Amino acid sequence: MITYDDFEKVDIRVGQITRAEPFPEARKPAFKLWVDFGPEIGEKRSSAQITVHYTLEELVGRRVMAVVNFPPRQIGPVLSEVLVLGVPDAEGAVVLLAPDHEVPLGGRMF
């Protein structure tokens, strides 16, 4: 069990994918993503293993949820600055988490 104070340490925000590119250097199939979190946080880079359910074209403009306060992590040639969140489908492929209504970029999950 964790406390609510522990939960509050994880900063999860809504962002919008502005750019998506192939990531052929990744060990597992993945895309490189650029996600805009609004003026307070700005645009951050990430990589995500989301190639089963999403194409590069449909990702641009999509809103996603991401952890924005983990330290950057080097993934091959990509410095991943945020962790885009998803859950596995029945076969284990990632399905992205996203708000189901329009919300401002950078909005914090609570």
Secondary structure as the mmCIF struct_conf table of DSSP 4:
data_model
#
loop_
_struct_conf.conf_type_id
_struct_conf.id
_struct_conf.beg_label_comp_id
_struct_conf.beg_label_asym_id
_struct_conf.beg_label_seq_id
_struct_conf.end_label_comp_id
_struct_conf.end_label_asym_id
_struct_conf.end_label_seq_id
HELX_RH_AL_P HELX_RH_AL_P1 TYR A 4 GLU A 8
TURN_TY1_P TURN_TY1_P1 LYS A 9 LYS A 9
BEND BEND1 VAL A 10 VAL A 10
STRN STRN1 ILE A 12 PRO A 22
TURN_TY1_P TURN_TY1_P2 PRO A 24 GLU A 25
BEND BEND2 ALA A 26 PRO A 29
STRN STRN2 PHE A 31 ASP A 36
TURN_TY1_P TURN_TY1_P3 PRO A 39 ILE A 41
STRN STRN3 GLU A 43 ALA A 48
TURN_TY1_P TURN_TY1_P4 THR A 51 HIS A 53
HELX_RH_AL_P HELX_RH_AL_P2 LEU A 56 LEU A 59
TURN_TY1_P TURN_TY1_P5 VAL A 60 GLY A 61
STRN STRN4 ARG A 63 VAL A 67
BEND BEND3 PHE A 70 PHE A 70
HELX_LH_PP_P HELX_LH_PP_P1 PRO A 71 PRO A 72
STRN STRN5 ARG A 73 ILE A 75
TURN_TY1_P TURN_TY1_P6 GLY A 76 PRO A 77
STRN STRN6 VAL A 78 SER A 80
BEND BEND4 VAL A 82 VAL A 82
STRN STRN7 LEU A 83 VAL A 84
STRN STRN8 GLY A 86 PRO A 88
TURN_TY1_P TURN_TY1_P7 ALA A 90 GLU A 91
BEND BEND5 GLY A 92 GLY A 92
STRN STRN9 VAL A 94 LEU A 96
BEND BEND6 ASP A 100 HIS A 101
TURN_TY1_P TURN_TY1_P8 LEU A 105 GLY A 106
HELX_LH_PP_P HELX_LH_PP_P2 GLY A 107 GLY A 107
STRN STRN10 ARG A 108 ARG A 108
HELX_LH_PP_P HELX_LH_PP_P3 MET A 109 MET A 109
#
